[in-house]
Amino acid sequence: MHCEACTLYLRSEEFDAWLAALKDKVGRARIIHRIRAAEAGNFGDCEPVGEGVSEMRIHVGPGYRLYYMRRGKVIYLLLLGGDKSGRKRDIKRALEMARTLKREKIP
């Protein structure tokens, strides 16, 4: 099926490990639901944090945050996940990951 409005999300190993380790089952379900909504074009509450990285905010539990960057027209890379308590650290790490991906031209 060809769909011009469809979006593809790729996930970093770090993001997958964070999501798999998340003990909050309701939070994990909301995060997955939010990713699926974004894949359909509904990004919801998002803000840029710099250098092409944006923060997707999920208002449940401790306030989950997903950090992502866009590559091409329809590919988004989920770099990292966290919550409000580690926001500064998570943004710094997401920016580092984005710089590495840009330098290495991945994907």
Secondary structure, DSSP 4 states (H G I P E B T S, - for coil): ---TT--EEEE-HHHHHHHHH---HHHHHHHHHHHHHHHTT---SEEEEETTEEEEEE-STTTEEEEEEEETTTEEEEEEEEEGGGHHHHHHHHHHHHHHHHHHT--
